[in-house]
Amino acid sequence: MERSTLDELKAHLMATDEEFRRLADQHALFKRQVEELEARPHLSEHEKMEEVRLKKLKLRLKDQMTEILSRHRAQQTV
């Protein structure tokens, strides 16, 4: 799918799909938290574990968002 078309679909889903919007908001929150941890010069063991946990959660959310995008793309081609 062309990048602009994908961006348009994401924008459409953000405006119309509550689940997609919730997943995107949560993904953005986890992304900010990971970036905050990565900006620190040193992490404690607890912080390292939290970073790994957040990255896994972020990836799970991205997978769920990708699934929603795939469903909508399939509906558009039918």
N, C-alpha and C positions, 0 to 999 in steps of 0.2 A: 504494500500500500504506500502511496506517495506520502511524504512527510506532511505536507500541508493538509491533505485529506485526513490523515491520522490526527493531526492537531485539531482539525475542525470537529472530528468525531469526539475527541476527548472533551472539547469545550461544550459540545452538545450534551454529552453525558453529565458533565459537571452541572449543567443548568437543569437537566430533566430527570436524572437518575439519582435518587437519594442514596442508594447503596454505593454507587460509584463515588459520589461526592464524599461520603463518610470514609470510604477506603482511602481516597486521595488525601483527605485531611489528616488521617492517621499516619499515612505514609510520609507526608510532609513533616509531621511532628517528630517521627522517629528519625528522619533524615537530619533534622536540626540537632537532635540529641546526639546522634553519631558524630556529626561535624564538631559539636562542642567537645566531645571526648577526644576526637582526633586532633583537635587544636592544642590539647594539653601536651606539655613536653614529656611527662611521665604519667603512667597510669598505675594505680594500685591493682592488685589481683582482682578485687571486686569490680573495679571499673573496667578492667579488661573483659571480665565475664559479662558485664552489662553491655559492653560494646558488641560482643558476639551475639548476645541475645537480641539486641535491638536490630542488628543487621539481618538476623534470621526472620524476625517479625516483619521487617521492611520488605524482605524478599517475598514472604508469603503474601503480603498485601499486594505487591506488584503482580504476582502470579494471578491473584483474584481479579485485579483490574484488567489484566491481559485477557482473562477468560471472558469478562463482560465485553471487552472490545471485540473479541473474536465472535461472540454471539451476535453482536450488532452488525458486524461486517457481513456475517453469513445471512442475516435477515435482509440486508440491503441488496445482496446479489440474487436473492430469490425472486 
